[in-house]
Structure formats: C-alpha cells, structure tokens
Amino acid sequence: MKFITEDDLRDLYRKEPFTAYNLEPGARLTPGGRQFLADRGISMPDNSFSHKKKDTNPRSSSELSESKKNINKLKLYSKMKSIEALFFLTEEELLHRDVILAQSVAKLSKQYSRLKNELKVKGKVENLCCSECTGIKEHNFSDNLDDCFDITGFHMQLEKGKDILILHRLRCVLQEIEPVALEQCFDCNQEKELYEDIIGKVNQIINSISQLICSAFGGKKCQQQTRLLNTVTNL
C-alpha cells in the first residue's frame, strides 16, 4: 500500500496548485497529508467511499428484526407446505394397502392444511378430537410426547411393517416443525400465541399418528405408557 505524505502533496502543489485531489486506488493519506489538504480546503471527490458508507442511511435494527421475522415465517410456511405434499403422498401409498388407515391419515391431512393456512389468514383452528389411550390423554394431547417406541429394522419385517415405516416417516418430518416455530416465538412476541397454537396442534397430529402406528403394530398395550414406565424405572 502506498502512503501519500504531506511532502508529496506539497511538492505537487508547488508545481501546480489544485483545488481537488484524487487519491489513486490502493493509496492512503498520512495524517499530515490529510491535514495539508484540509488546511487548504482541497476536496477529495474520489476519497468519498468511506464517507458514502457512513452517509448511507443504514437500515434500523427494527427493520432488520422485521426482515428476519418475515424470513423465518416464510421458512416455516415453506416447510409446512412441503409436509402437506408428503401427507398427500402418504395417503396415496396407504390407499393401496389399507383404506381405513388411509382415511385416518386423510382426516389428519385436512387438519394439517388448516394449520398451514392459519399462518396466512391467522384464523383459529379447532383442536383435534383426542381418542384417549393409556399414555395419551386430553391433558397432554398437545404436548411433545416423542415417539411411543423406537422404530427399527425389526419393524419392516412385520406384516404391517411398510405401513409403520410410511407413518413414521410422516411423523419424523412433522417433528421438524416445532424448532422452526419456536424460533418464531422468540423473535416475534406479537404473534407468539399463533406459533404456540401451531406447535400444540401439530403435536396433536403427531400423537394421533403415533396411535395409528401402535395400532398397525398390533399391540394391545399402549406403547407410549410402556416407554414412560421404562423411563421411570431406569431413573
């Protein structure tokens, strides 16, 4: 980097006085050189880059915060939209295997589509009807209860193994909504209630799918309750 000193400028001025000085690219003025120009009222039109950066009206923190909220909201809506497509695919796959199971997923799909649209119109969506079992009750139906039991390679060997895997795939993707919606809760206090409502009602759908998986598994004992009892026993 080349430094332009007061002596350099003085020599130039002595040869031919000037009222403006263009600083060449990659060069910088020393403090003495800058003072020399200032004392003589010499302007620096090509050195205005740094001033332009300062003079440019920066976006306020509130504008940046609003922009972040909109991006996160779009991210959540896009994720919910892609999951809606997976619901349709799940229904189509199950329709050729188990019509009753496909109809159950279709009911959940309609509820999910209402939730997705709630992001746009901000209208209230009714709660799903809870079909209580040993582990899932009305009071915890909207909670994140995790999986009733771990799905492993063993389950694909079962008679209903394909159905279980198809439902589990849908459940896993639905579980990705909560962290994205929680991010919106932290960034947007005004709409916090909306995102908490979406999380709770998505959990209702997830828990309903867990019950369908248990039903496909064929066990008469609630696997959610078994998992909770095992957890307590291991403490």
Secondary structure, DSSP 8 states (H G I E B T S, - for coil): -EEE-HHHHHHHHHHS--SB----TTEEE-HHHHHHHHHTT-B-GGG-HHHHHHHS----HHHHHHHHHHHHHHHHHHHHHHHHHHHHHHHHHHHTT-HHHHHHHHHHHHHHHHHHHHHHH------------SS--GGGTTS----SS---GGGGGSTTHHHHHHHHHHHHHHTTHHHHHHHHHHH-STTHHHHHHHHHHHHHHHHHHHHHHHHHHT-SS-HHHHHHHHHHHH-
